[in-house]
Amino acid sequence: MKDNKRVQAVPANVLTQAQAKINAVAILLTTYVVALTPAERHELPKMGEKTINRGE
């Protein structure tokens, strides 16, 4: 099997721009995101393939 991995460093200015955009999104979403305690997270229903009722 061939190893087709390509390694290239991401320029610092691209990383800086990406981090700025991530920070902007985080700021936009702060009013809509609610921090949950571990107990609150534990009480939430779990979603997965077996949880979904497809009427079968």
PyMOL commands that set and color helices and strands:
alter all, ss='L'
color gray80, all
select helices_A, chain A and resi 12-29+38-43
alter helices_A, ss='H'
color red, helices_A
deselect
rebuild
show_as cartoon
